[in-house]
Amino acid sequence: EAGVAQSPRYKIIEKRQSVAFWCNPISGHATLYWYQQILGQGPKLLIQFQNNGVVDDSQLPKDRFSAERLKGVDSTLKIQPAKLEDSAVYLCASSLARGSNEKLFFGSGTQLSVL
Amino acid sequence: GENVEQHPSTLSVQEGDSAVIKCTYSDSASNYFPWYKQELGKGPQLIIDIRSNVGEKKDQRIAVTLNKTAKHFSLHITETQPEDSAVYFCADQGGSEKLVFGKGTKLTVNP
């Protein structure tokens, strides 16, 4: 079974530039998550989708971050404009369904460096 | 979950020894407690989980214990091997269904 695919693996940009990350979840997984992992910390949820609808985006900095999941499969996360503090690994995860005890499967992440 | 405290932040053991990582949580509604292993350059991978109606779960060399009264849970790795070296994260899921992660423990197993 193919895992969660993410691209690119690495991205280096200057502050105030824009960047986009792409995620393809495991086939058949209805729920998709974007996490931000700052160096030395645990992943922090940015946004959660159930099919193509947003379930939770309470920790997404909406003035600069946006995400979409068209057709309920692939998803993109965008940052515009980027700040230095956005340097982190952006992890995409998926689960079969939404709810308690659902196992999350993570991709390898995109490492973003903002200079 | 609301907040998860994890310790120690780093742990170094000799191959063959046991390793224990502990987490405490604050949300009384938390009912699911997974543990993830993250190797360098990879995403976290689920290694074991426990639900609130169970006190202990074991899978080969890995075990997790849960004390709901004290609101803490622990990961136990026995007979450690160099390939166990990684960063381990605990997490809990409470009434909001959101998974909240600890800050991680960097485990080093010395050959």
Interface residues (C-beta under 8 A of the other chain):
Chain A: V4 G40 Q41 G42 P43 K44 L45 Q48 D56 L91 A93 R98 G99 S100 N101 K103 L104 F105 F106 G107 S108 G109
Chain B: V4 Q6 N31 Y32 P34 Y36 G41 K42 G43 P44 Q45 L46 D49 R51 F89 A91 Q93 S96 E97 K98 L99 F101 G102 K103 G104
